[in-house]
């Protein structure tokens, strides 16, 4: 899931503190990836502020394009560097995705009506291990082993945006578009995690930034296999209603529940949270 984490508009207070003349003079266009990233980090709340964040919780809802007006509540818990727990309840059924840093599990209703746990696929594991869901790849990017190049300027929904190519420490590649005016992320491209179409790019769009303890977080997240507007209109949208910074999580948050696994056979889940017993090919 990524899922990862993303950010927002330049703080109004910073603009006021800089003085009226400075606020009226736009920055000259950035000419290097390092300059684009520095502006993005400042717009999101600053490096020092992000370094103080170890955990985060999102409260929000899913809007389904096929069911207008229906809001399905979800909760997302995130712990540095890449642990996540995503829970969503739709009517009488609950779905949970947990990534513990090395292993991932999905909890969903089984055919018998009882919860079933399956392991992440190989593609889901690779993606989850690479991502930075709490603060994204640009915060402290050099320390994360991320390299970046500035490819040019594109139009994203009518707004000019810098296009950056990123190479993660694993060698995986990503692309990100940063709004020239707000210095915030507009779009992030990553490979699909579906084993049916491995490597096919998925475009994620961000908007409606909100402020939480001085940090900027996108409140609207839409992912689509195709970046055109028509495809996005048909895609589901995550809406973040509230954000908690540095909440305390208990020891069980990122462990799988003690539910029989049906992928590769039933297993026992010991106290360390790592399943034992039959595993599926390519599973953890």
Secondary structure, 3 states (H helix, E strand, C coil): CCCCCCCCCCCHHHHHHHCHHHHHCCCCCCCCHHHHHHHHHHHCCCHHHHHCCCEEEEEEEEECCCCCCCEEEEEEEEECCCEEEEEEEECCEEEEEEECCCCEEEEEECCCCCEEEEECCHHHHHHHHHCCCCCCCCCCCCCCCCEEEEEEEEEECCEEEEEEEEECCCCCEEEEEEECCCCCEEEEEEECCCHHHCCCEEEEEEEEEEEECCEEEEEEEEEECCCCHHHHHCCCEEEEEEEEECCCCCCCCCCCCCCCECCCCCCEECCCCCEECCCCCCCC
